[in-house]
Amino acid sequence: MHIEQIEPIVLESAIGTVSMPGGKSEFEATVTPVVARVHTDEGIVGVGETYLDDPSGHKAMTAAKGMEALGHELEGQDPREVQARWHEMYVHVKREGSFRAMSAVDEALWDIKGKAAGLPVYELLGGKVGQTKAYATFPLSKPAEQLIEDAEWLAEKGFPTMKIVAGHGVENDREKISTVAANIPEELGLAIDSNTTYGVKDAMKVGRTASEYDLEWFEEPISHTNVQGQAQLNRDLEVPVSAYQNHLAHYPAVDLLEANALEIYQPALDFVGGITAAHRVATMIEPYDKQLVPHAFGPAINYSASLHVAAASPVCDLIEFGVYSDKVDDPGEYIASPYVANQKDIYVQDGGVIEPPEAPGLGLELDEDLIEEYRLN
């Protein structure tokens, strides 16, 4: 079997534009998918995906060009030799390419490998280990009182944790943490994400309040490049420090582990280097007793890839789940990818448990009519 072509497909955001209170200011974000469809000479087609918060679509088109470039690099190669293909792509992208493109293509290669073997990807990674629950990222721009009201809805579904956005000033964050944490259902944990907003001094102030209210974690409190700063926070605060969604490949985990900078590692499969890199992060952190909680905000193909990695890792029992709307009856429904024919196979069960699709590969099928309806390129 060999790769004949990598076809990039840029799609319109299926959830429109979401107003998110991100870091220092509110911003408009989309979930603009870029699908990598990898064609082989034996007729097996693999799909992978990255996405961008990009209302203009220009960045998505750039990622698509990166996929085309990788197609020229991989044409004629065996897609089932995923490790070899990953390293060939890595040499290319670290010099002149796109990690988003590489991540999507890596997911597609695993999809092909699974389909060729007749097995879901998690089986190729070693099989399921325990049970995975979904926590709810609730990124909607709302005051504390409304977040408390929506927390009841999320707790009733069975989400173990609700994550809200911080980074709007120390006193603002402290007040928000204390108000929300003290008034949400006892069984629902609370986590905050400041999207690398703070310096160490201010992050320490917010982190002390997060510790006081026993938050589940403090995500990206400072720049992801400040390893020693993260280590100081992780050492001096009781609240666990989490990050890794902005790191490329698995190599930075070495420095973070040596510095004991993080308790929770959150690789984003659409950016880190796909299934291969995220699975390697999971393996690296296991002997250090750290936790893997994949950053999985985004569309369904990439989400399915994240689920397969989560299911096969002994250091992962939790994964992100984006609740993009408060208008749906069931917050466990996946709504971001109507162009996936069996999108409903990704679903948070009552009680919070979520399972990867069982069909071979990533377990998802595209609706070709809707692909054309949403297609931008």
C-alpha positions in Angstrom: 0.0 0.0 0.0 1.2 3.5 -0.8 0.1 7.1 -0.5 -1.2 8.6 -3.7 -2.5 12.0 -2.6 -3.2 14.1 0.4 -6.3 16.2 -0.2 -6.9 19.2 2.1 -10.5 20.2 2.8 -11.1 23.6 4.4 -14.6 23.8 6.0 -16.8 26.6 7.3 -17.3 26.6 11.1 -20.4 24.7 11.9 -21.0 26.5 15.2 -20.6 30.0 13.8 -18.6 32.5 15.8 -18.4 32.1 19.6 -17.7 35.1 21.8 -15.0 33.9 24.2 -13.6 35.7 27.3 -10.0 34.7 26.4 -7.2 36.1 28.5 -7.0 39.9 28.7 -9.9 40.6 26.3 -13.0 39.1 24.8 -12.5 37.7 21.3 -14.5 36.2 18.5 -13.5 32.6 17.7 -14.6 29.9 15.3 -13.9 26.2 14.9 -12.7 26.2 11.3 -11.8 22.6 10.4 -9.1 21.6 7.9 -9.5 17.9 7.1 -6.6 15.9 5.6 -7.9 13.1 3.4 -5.1 10.7 2.5 -5.8 8.5 -0.5 -4.0 5.2 -1.1 -3.6 3.0 -4.1 -5.7 0.2 -2.4 -8.7 2.5 -2.0 -8.4 2.9 1.7 -8.9 6.6 2.6 -7.8 8.0 5.9 -9.0 11.3 7.5 -7.4 13.5 10.1 -8.1 17.0 11.1 -6.8 20.3 12.5 -8.7 23.5 13.1 -8.2 27.2 13.7 -9.9 29.9 15.6 -10.0 31.9 12.4 -13.1 33.8 11.3 -11.4 35.0 8.1 -10.4 31.5 6.9 -7.0 32.7 5.7 -5.0 30.7 8.3 -7.0 27.6 7.5 -6.0 28.0 3.8 -2.4 28.2 4.9 -2.7 24.9 6.8 -4.3 23.3 3.7 -1.2 24.4 1.7 0.9 22.7 4.3 -0.9 19.5 3.8 -0.4 19.7 0.1 3.4 20.1 0.7 3.4 17.1 3.0 1.7 15.1 0.2 4.7 15.8 -2.1 7.0 14.5 0.7 5.0 11.3 1.4 3.8 10.3 -2.0 4.6 6.7 -2.8 5.3 5.8 0.9 3.5 3.2 2.9 1.0 5.0 5.2 0.9 2.0 7.7 4.5 2.8 8.7 3.3 5.6 10.8 6.4 6.1 13.0 8.6 6.4 9.9 6.2 8.8 8.2 6.0 10.9 11.4 9.7 11.5 11.5 9.9 12.3 7.8 7.2 14.9 8.3 8.9 16.3 11.5 12.1 16.9 9.6 10.1 18.8 7.0 7.9 20.9 9.3 10.6 21.9 11.7 12.4 23.6 8.8 9.6 24.9 6.6 6.2 23.4 7.2 3.1 23.5 9.4 2.6 21.4 12.6 -1.1 21.7 12.1 -0.9 20.1 8.7 1.5 17.4 10.1 -0.9 16.7 13.0 -3.9 16.1 10.7 -1.9 13.9 8.3 -0.6 11.8 11.2 -4.2 11.2 12.4 -5.1 10.2 8.9 -2.3 7.7 8.7 -3.4 6.1 12.0 -7.0 6.0 10.5 -5.6 4.1 7.5 -3.6 1.7 9.6 -6.7 0.9 11.7 -8.9 0.4 8.7 -6.3 -1.8 7.0 -6.1 -3.9 10.2 -9.8 -3.9 10.9 -9.2 -2.4 14.4 -10.0 0.9 16.1 -6.9 3.0 16.7 -7.0 2.6 20.5 -6.4 -1.2 19.9 -3.3 -0.3 17.9 -2.1 1.8 20.8 -2.4 -1.1 23.2 -6.0 -1.3 24.0 -8.3 0.5 26.5 -7.1 1.2 30.0 -9.8 2.0 32.4 -12.6 4.6 31.8 -12.5 8.1 30.5 -14.8 10.9 31.6 -15.3 14.2 29.8 -15.1 17.5 31.6 -17.0 20.5 30.2 -15.2 23.5 28.8 -17.8 26.2 29.0 -16.2 29.1 27.2 -19.2 31.3 26.9 -18.9 34.9 27.9 -21.1 35.1 31.0 -21.1 36.7 34.4 -20.6 34.6 37.5 -24.3 34.4 38.3 -25.1 32.8 34.9 -22.2 30.4 35.1 -23.5 29.2 38.4 -26.9 28.6 36.9 -25.4 26.7 33.9 -23.3 24.7 36.3 -26.5 23.0 37.6 -27.2 21.9 34.0 -23.7 20.5 33.5 -23.7 18.7 36.9 -27.0 17.1 36.2 -25.5 15.6 33.0 -22.6 14.1 35.1 -19.7 16.2 34.0 -17.1 15.9 36.8 -15.6 19.3 36.2 -16.5 22.6 34.6 -13.7 24.8 33.2 -14.1 28.6 32.8 -11.9 31.2 31.3 -9.8 33.5 33.6 -7.1 36.0 32.9 -9.1 39.2 33.3 -7.1 40.8 36.1 -6.2 39.4 39.5 -9.0 40.9 41.5 -11.6 40.1 38.8 -10.4 36.5 38.7 -10.3 36.1 42.5 -13.9 37.3 42.8 -15.1 35.1 40.0 -13.4 32.0 41.4 -14.7 32.6 44.9 -18.3 33.3 43.7 -18.5 30.4 41.3 -16.7 27.8 43.4 -18.8 28.6 46.5 -22.2 28.3 44.6 -21.9 25.4 42.1 -23.1 21.9 43.0 -20.8 20.1 45.4 -20.1 17.2 43.1 -19.0 19.5 40.2 -15.3 20.5 40.2 -14.1 23.8 38.9 -11.0 24.6 36.8 -9.8 27.9 35.3 -7.8 28.6 32.1 -6.0 32.0 31.8 -4.5 31.3 28.3 -0.9 32.3 29.3 -2.1 35.8 30.4 -0.2 36.4 33.6 3.4 36.8 34.8 4.5 34.7 37.7 3.7 37.3 40.4 0.1 37.8 39.4 -0.4 34.1 38.6 0.7 33.3 42.1 -2.0 35.6 43.5 -4.8 34.1 41.4 -3.4 30.6 42.1 -3.6 31.1 45.9 -7.3 31.8 45.5 -7.7 28.8 43.3 -5.9 26.7 45.9 -8.1 28.1 48.7 -11.2 27.0 46.8 -9.7 23.6 45.9 -9.9 24.1 42.1 -9.1 21.1 40.0 -6.3 22.9 38.0 -5.0 26.2 36.9 -4.4 26.0 33.2 -1.7 28.0 31.3 -1.3 30.6 34.1 1.9 32.0 32.4 3.7 31.7 29.1 4.3 28.1 28.1 8.0 29.0 27.4 8.7 30.0 31.1 9.5 26.5 32.4 11.1 27.7 35.6 8.1 30.0 36.3 5.7 27.1 35.9 7.9 25.1 38.2 7.8 27.8 40.8 4.0 27.9 40.6 3.7 24.1 40.7 5.9 24.0 43.7 4.4 26.8 45.7 0.7 26.4 44.9 -1.7 23.6 46.0 -3.8 23.9 42.9 -2.3 21.7 40.1 -0.6 23.6 37.2 -1.5 22.4 33.7 -0.4 23.2 30.2 1.1 21.8 27.0 -1.5 22.8 24.4 1.0 25.3 22.9 3.9 22.8 22.8 5.1 21.1 19.6 5.9 17.4 19.5 6.8 15.4 22.7 10.4 16.7 23.1 9.5 19.7 25.4 8.1 17.3 27.9 11.7 16.4 28.9 12.4 19.9 30.2 9.0 20.2 31.9 9.4 16.9 33.7 13.0 17.6 34.8 11.8 20.9 36.3 8.6 19.4 37.7 6.8 22.3 36.1 3.4 20.7 35.5 1.0 18.2 37.1 -1.3 17.9 34.1 -0.2 17.6 30.5 -2.7 18.8 27.9 -1.3 18.1 24.4 -3.6 19.3 21.6 -3.6 16.6 18.9 -4.4 19.1 16.1 -1.2 21.0 16.8 1.3 18.8 18.8 2.0 16.3 16.0 -1.1 14.2 16.0 -1.7 10.8 17.7 2.0 9.8 17.5 3.3 12.8 19.5 0.4 12.9 22.0 0.8 9.1 22.7 4.5 9.7 23.3 3.8 12.5 25.8 1.5 10.1 27.7 4.3 7.4 27.8 6.9 10.0 28.9 4.9 11.3 31.8 3.7 8.0 33.2 6.8 7.2 35.4 6.6 10.7 36.9 3.0 10.1 38.1 1.7 13.0 36.0 -1.8 13.1 34.4 -2.7 13.4 30.7 -5.8 15.4 29.9 -5.9 16.0 26.2 -6.8 19.5 25.0 -9.7 18.6 22.7 -11.6 21.7 22.0 -12.6 21.5 18.3 -14.1 19.4 15.6 -15.0 15.7 15.6 -12.3 13.9 13.6 -9.6 15.5 15.8 -11.7 14.8 18.8 -12.0 11.1 17.9 -8.2 10.9 17.6 -7.9 12.5 21.1 -10.4 10.0 22.5 -8.4 7.0 21.1 -5.2 8.3 22.7 -7.0 8.9 26.0 -8.6 5.5 26.1 -5.2 3.8 25.6 -3.3 5.7 28.2 -3.0 4.6 31.9 -2.3 8.2 33.0 -5.5 9.5 31.4 -9.0 9.3 32.8 -10.3 12.7 31.7 -10.7 14.6 28.4 -11.9 18.0 27.4 -15.4 18.4 25.9 -16.5 21.7 24.5 -20.0 22.8 25.3 -20.4 25.4 22.7 -24.0 26.3 23.3 -26.4 26.6 26.2 -29.4 26.2 23.9 -29.1 22.5 23.4 -31.2 20.1 25.5 -28.3 17.7 26.1 -24.8 19.2 26.7 -23.3 15.8 26.0 -24.2 16.0 22.3 -21.4 16.7 19.9 -22.5 19.6 17.6 -19.3 21.0 16.0 -19.1 18.6 13.0 -22.3 17.9 11.1 -20.2 16.9 8.0 -19.3 13.8 10.0 -22.1 11.3 9.2 -21.9 9.5 12.5 -21.1 12.5 14.7 -23.5 11.0 17.2 -21.0 8.2 18.0 -19.1 10.8 20.0 -21.4 11.4 23.0 -21.0 12.1 26.7 -23.1 9.5 28.5 -25.1 10.4 31.6 -22.5 10.2 34.4 -19.8 11.8 32.2 -18.3 8.7 30.6 -17.2 9.0 27.0 -16.0 6.3 24.6 -14.1 6.3 21.3 -15.9 5.1 18.3 -15.6 1.3 17.8 -15.4 1.1 14.0 -11.9 0.5 12.5 -9.5 3.4 12.4 -10.8 6.6 14.0 -14.3 5.3 13.5 -15.8 8.2 11.6 -17.4 8.6 8.2 -17.8 11.8 6.2 -21.1 13.0 4.8 -20.0 14.0 1.3 -23.0 16.2 0.6 -22.4 18.2 3.7 -18.6 18.3 3.0 -19.4 20.1 -0.2 -21.9 22.4 1.5 -19.4 23.5 4.1 -16.3 23.4 1.9 -14.4 26.7 1.4 -11.6 25.5 -1.0 
